[in-house]
Amino acid sequence: MKRNYGKRFGRIVLAFFLVIVFCAVMLTSSFVIYATQGIDASLDLEMLTANQGRTTKLYYYDGDGNAVELENERLHGAENRIWIPLSEIPKDVQNAFIAIEDHRFYEHQGVDFRRTAGAVLGFASGGGLSYGGSTITQQLIKNLTGDNKVTVKRKLTEIMRALHLEKEVSKETILELYLNTVYLAEGCYGLETAAELYFGKTASELTLVEGATLAAIIQYPTRYDPIQNPTYNKERRNTILWRMHELGLLEDDVYEEAIHTETELHLGTVRESEKKLSWFTEVVIEDVIRDLSKAYHLSRTAASQMLYNGGLSVYTTMDAKMQEAVEAYYANVENIPKSKEGVRASSSTVLIDPKNGHLLAVAGDIGEKTSDRIFNLATQMLRSPGSVIKPVSVYAPALEKDLITWASVFDDVPVSFTKNGNMYTAWPKNNPRIYSGLTTVNTALMKSTNTVAVRVLKKLGENNSYRFLKSLGITTLVEYEKGGNGKTFSDIAAAPLALGATTRGVSVREMTGAYTMLANGEGIHHDTVSYTKVYDKDGNLILSNETEGTRAISKDTADIMTRLLKNVVTYGTASDMTLSRSLPVAGKTGTSNANTDRWFIGYTPDLLCGVWYGHKDARDIGTHKINPAVTIFDGLMSRLYAKNAAETITLNKKNKFPTSENVISALYCKDSGKAPAYACSHDLRGHRVVLGYFKKGTEPRSACDEHILLDYDKEAKTLASEKCPEENRIRVAFVKGYARSFPCQIHVLDAEFMYRHLPFGASPTLDPTKAFFQNYYEKNGNYIGVSGAEKAHNRYCTEYETTAEETTTADILTETTETHIENPAENTTSPEKNDTSAPPETTEIFTETEETTTQKHLVPWW
């Protein structure tokens, strides 16, 4: 009876188990059918792996338009990805990878279901969705597609593709692809590159221990990096050697010897026979990989493999002679200026044909280029552009919208103040830290005046400026970003857009490219391109990079901006340049807030060139009498324009900048921006009437009414009172004082040339450093600024006074013209929203400088 009961119970358990299995199978089948809907198991191996047996060639066009191969720049694998056939890889090295990553590689059909089941079981028991157990075939698929999503569907897709791939190609092909694409830390993709980096040899020369050392990296490249973590790597290496011994791949004596052998790294070994790629070619490599990846939905790994080994033909925009000259100039570090402290920083440059955006030459650092695929300071580094951003972010778009003209006048005084205890911080500051007062757009650009750039930006609008820069190819601007500490960042603000204090910085290539609309004289923006066409091994066009450009501004605006930037080189912050004495040059300087970067972006009628100078670690560059970027631009461009320096393009010193028929010249007053009046030529500072350039219809037409003629004592050098001798009196023009209002006293250079009405009965200010009306307008605790002169030209004349009590308003002889008073609210605003816009520095009365003292020794117009 018990025996029957036992049999019956056994059958029940068996039936129950079979039901569970059946249900599990049904559920699993249903799940797989559901999950695999829409999954494409096929792989385009031709596109993913290219053809590893073919060499990619690069070409440039000579002066006659003929394509010439760059024979020394052929790509058959580069330092970070050099292809090696499986037949050249030692068997022990192959076995090291197989033993630790997929020891049943030659037995399964692409998927090791025993390992997969173990991974699923681990997940079911709470081990997480890590899957584990991926075969070499599965890992290869992940490497080629770049798909690392942790989802069930992704894993099933990988499994189906692995099964499909094993039917299409041999095990040897799969292993070869795997060993040439696997990531092995330190930027190394593939066994050959890793062997070169870590051991200074080809993969065909690797020993058993060296092969195991490299195989140890795969599981966790950061942890098992033999350079950064040699102890962890050795532990993993020994695990691999033990595994090989357990699998019968190593004899006892071989294993014992290997386990006790120290890994000897030979870092940075470079063969003398290897030819280094030019800076330009490496830019082409990055651009083609990016565009292949985007156009064909490839991972970076697959796109890189396709370029290096796909037998492609790449037609570059390089000017070979110019590239040679640029690299030679930068290779000689003596061409790169030192600071007064004797320290030489780094530099980079790009040269562009502004008519089409073609990149002509690149230097990514100073000194001889000693290795391939190193960091390029011209294209990969992001740094604060400083004032070099102003022409394209502020002035050009504002001029395009007719918000400003050449003659527009803005007050160069602080835009805002921040109170810190009893002290105030003025923002923005200029470099040098001097405020000039009334300033035209032309002068503001020449002197790189920060306050005027901010005021023009306010007229333009921050959003308009931001969108305009984005349209010029500046890709690194931040619309809105929240940092880990909760702090928010945005480049839609005054400091980034008007002063160049961007969140992430910009590259030399992109910043220079933004100037193409100015340099070509047409207002057409061109994205910079390093190549025009790419063909596959069969001659099929697979990438085309030729564009017609887009209109950014009118030809009129481009003409006026070029004239403005010519003045920067002739009279402004780049006036030390010698090249401008022999041919037309326009451009803009730039300095970062912390004295870490110097820029100059300039152009001739033929070439657009951007130069950056600074330390790679962004430390202070020290003291330089002349902007070092200007010095480099001057020397480099002078060499290019020398005889036979650049034989493949037309560089002609007789070429002129293009002009627009719709741009006319007209006279204007520097203090009002209006058409000249009689008084404008009687200013103490000399003739205030100058020539500017305007779009037809925007030239000044109404006469200047900002100057006022007053009696002036030419001997006392101040405004005349009733007691001044008649023979000393002359009529001179002062400017009707703007209603400036500051919470603290600051230096404004034109303060001593201002006149403001003093009500009858009010006592004049007797302090000779201040205007006679100063105390009256500062009685409410607001300040109007001082020039810093020991004796201001608009002070009260006390030379002929007997007692101070005799002084009244009636002593000041004035015109009866009503003085124009502006709204003080127009001159003070709240602090900017970007944190970098208001550096915490205390406002001080500026000390006397050469620029301030010159106004005390003016040569009178009479």
C-alpha angles and dihedrals in degrees: 000000000000090000091055090046090052093050091047091050091049091052090050092052091046091049091048090050092049090050090051091048091046092050091046091050091047092047092046092047091048091048093048092047090049096043095046095054107125094010115141108208094186123101127204095227092176090061097035099047100021111196111307093195097065132082122228115226130205126209138192130194120246125215091277093053095255120143111240123188119238092225095184091052101060115142115223093143127323132226093276095043118025116166119228125181117242090240090066095052113093114249092236090057092049090049092051090060094042094047095055101032106034117353092177091052094125092045107051129066097238099300127064099212093188090060091040091052089051090052092049090048089051090052092048090052092053100271093131133244096294094119095198119183095082112163124226088259091054092046090051091054090051091049093050099044098035089221108148101154113143098227136122092238092052091051092049090048089052092050093049092047091049091053090047094047093053089057092052104045139025128263089246092056091049092050092047092051091047096050090049096050106035116114114242103179129257091067093298118143112185136013098272095056092046091050089051094048101042102031106018093236142094119270089248088068097050118126126221092260093048091049091051089048090057094043088054091065098063101078095056112000095190096048096041098041103136091214099047099031110020094162095056090044092053092051091052091043091055090049088056093049090049090049091051089050092049090051091052094249093121131046117232096254093046091050094048092050093047095048090056096044118106117227110242115202121203102193126198097008108164124185115236089220092063116099115220121231116243121250088250095054091052090054088052090050092053093046095048093046090051094048095044090050092050097042097046101028092244129155115249088252093055094043090050091049091050092052098045098043108017099092091242127169112222120191109205133197092228120136097214097201092047092048089051091051093047094049091047091051093050093042089064101072090194086076089063113082124240125218121250085261089061097251122135117206129197128268142190136191144189128199119204136185099232093201093070108004093249113160106230105178140358137193114189098187143349125274131032115326103242104178144018132260095017125152111291112215091196099056110014104038119087118206139162108274096205116190094346085085095060100084093054101033101042120004103042096048092043091050090047091055091046090241089130139016134202088271101043110134125218130176111252097214130112116294095209144000131217119205118226108181105300094341132081131218114213120212133235109019124200128225107263092032097244129122114213102188120219107032134173124225089250093055093041091057093044092052095033092235110194098199093056092049089054092048092049089049090055089056091047097044126239095248091052091051092047093050091046092054091048089053088055092061100262097146101172099068115121118226094187131339134170117212127218091260092055093257114138126222130196134166090206089096141090099260096056097038102038101028104027096243092142122175098240103012129234134262123250089239096054095041092051092044090058088066095061090094089060100037096053091052092225101087091240117140119215125190109231113254129189097194137026106200140012123197127191124233091275094053096257116145107242101165132028119186103175116121134177094219129234130261110254101165137359124271087247092059092045090052094051094044091053090051090050092049091047087061089054088060096039101041108001143062093320097044093118090073114116097195091071090065091067104033140011114282129174128180152120135250126220136197127183120231095249095047091249100119138043123189140183124180112182142155144201125201087275110032142039115206132181123194129188125189127188147094120293090231092052097242125151111290094211129227123333125177090206126031101264091216088059090049092052093046090049095050096041097046092044089056092048091052092049118105114292093354092123113020100170101062133046111257110173124173089206093063116111133206113265115254136202123238088217093063117089135180124240140168121249142170114259093216100049106018088229132118112289121270130190095268093053091077094051100064117131089236091061133255109356094189115101140163123258139171125243143172109256108272096025098075117116112273109161114078121251113266097171097087120080125193115231137171111265130189104227093195098047088037095223142090110301124245127199090270095057112108115259093233090060095054124104132162114249134168125248126181119251102253118253112228096252117179125185132170090228136023117273136174117257113175097215094049091102091055094056127100126200128178116258112206117241112273096022116126117241123235111259097195103112092214091062138062116265089245095047101103093048094055093041096050093103094057096266120120128217101195136255130235097226093237118139089227115024118214090229096049122120112271110240098162093103100034122116097193132006091231090070091066118108137153090262089070091070111083111212143164115261090234110124111250115240113235122194126211107268090214089072090067102051128056138165120275117281120266095234112087093220091056097078112042112199100251126136118245113239136179102267117248118238115275136180089266094054097043094054089071091062091060101046120158104234116237089234 
